[in-house]
Amino acid sequence: MTHRDSTASHGERANSSTSTSLLGRAKAGEDQAWRRLVALYSPLVYEWYRRQGLQAEDAGDVAQEVFAAVARSIEGFRRDRPNDSFRGWLWTITRNKIRDHFRNRKGQPGARGGTDAQMRLAELPEQPPDASVSSLPGGGGDSLQRRAIELVRAGVEERTWQAFWRVAVEGEAVAAVAQQLGISVQAVYDAKYRIRRKIRQEFDGLIE
């Protein structure tokens, strides 16, 4: 690598590190951002595996392989086209690991028959499974957003958090929440706005 290439690479990494988004910080190699990214998406990856018939132990093992692959290639992830998404990119990696799993099991004692394995490979969709339908408790697209919300909770004052959660998530009336929490109606609106903005900034490109 030339000095110019090295300098450009360093500059790109520095710019990424100043990003407020979780994705930008993970791409820059920030450990805490990476842990939050895994916490956000690992339940969904696990659900994808379980939907394809993997047992819990196998699903856990293969999920580790997925995030190892993500760690190796996340710097190269781009959203160049309108339909590009991190979730779609992650599904492509997951789908490949599922295929590897069934191919590897074909020759193992006690493994499911070759025809069954081939059918499962053929049934893997190109696009991520519908996030609005979940076969597991707490799964589905709504849970991805809820995990994002929970991840930003640290550092938020409890009453502010309650104002946001009860109005934005539980759908309670603003006036009733304000009265019960002993704060103004405007304070409830402010809490809702601030936390929603924080979620948008941190999880930009991750929960669409």
C-alpha positions, -999 to +999 in steps of 0.1 A: +000+000+000+013+034-009+016+063+016-012+080-002-034+049+000-026+046+037-034+083+043-067+080+024-076+049+044-068+066+077-089+097+066-119+075+058-116+058+091-113+091+110-144+105+092-163+073+101-153+076+137-169+110+140-202+097+129-230+097+155-246+066+139-240+032+153-233+018+118-206+045+112-189+039+145-190+001+140-175+005+106-147+026+122-139-003+145-154+011+177-158-019+201-188-005+220-206+002+188-199-033+176-213-048+208-245-027+204-249-037+168-247-074+178-271-068+206-295-051+182-294-078+155-285-111+171-321-120+181-333-114+145-305-135+131-313-162+156-349-161+145-340-164+108-321-196+116-349-211+136-374-203+108-352-225+086-355-254+109-322-252+127-321-264+163-313-239+190-277-251+195-270-251+157-286-216+154-264-202+181-232-216+165-241-204+130-250-170+143-215-166+156-202-174+121-225-147+107-212-119+129-176-130+124-183-126+086-200-092+093-170-080+113-146-089+084-167-071+058-187-043+074-163-016+062-173-025+027-210-022+033-226+005+011-261+018+004-256+028-032-290+018-045-324+028-033-332-007-021-299-013-003-303-019+034-281-032+062-309-058+070-308-070+034-270-072+034-271-091+067-297-115+053-274-123+024-246-133+048-270-152+069-285-171+040-250-181+028-242-195+063-275-214+064-266-230+030-231-239+043-247-255+074-270-277+054-243-286+029-219-296+057-246-317+075-254-338+045-225-361+051-228-363+089-243-394+107-278-387+118-282-357+095-314-351+077-317-367+042-301-351+012-335-344-004-347-326+027-315-305+028-318-296-009-354-285-004-344-263+024-316-247+004-340-241-025-366-225-002-342-198+011-356-165-002-335-138-019-350-111+004-351-111+042-381-130+057-411-108+065-402-089+097-438-083+106-444-120+111-426-139+138-425-175+148-408-168+181-419-148+211-406-113+210-395-117+173-404-097+142-397-062+129-414-045+158-389-061+182-360-048+162-373-012+168-380-020+204-345-033+209-332+000+194-353+020+218-341+000+248-304+004+237-307+042+239-323+041+274-290+042+293-283+078+305-318+090+300-335+103+332-362+079+343-391+103+342-381+115+308-379+079+296-413+071+311-428+101+293-414+090+260-422+053+264-458+057+276-467+082+248-446+070+219-447+032+225-477+025+247-498+051+230-511+068+262-525+104+261-500+131+265-520+150+291-526+120+312-490+110+312-479+146+321-503+147+350-493+113+364-456+121+361-459+156+376-445+174+345-458+197+319-474+187+287-446+204+268-420+184+288-437+152+276-435+164+240-399+174+245-390+140+259-407+123+229-389+145+204-354+142+220-354+104+223-369+099+188-341+121+174-315+101+194-329+069+179-329+082+144-293+095+147-278+064+163-297+038+143-297+055+109-296+029+082-302+000+106-339-003+114-355+007+082 
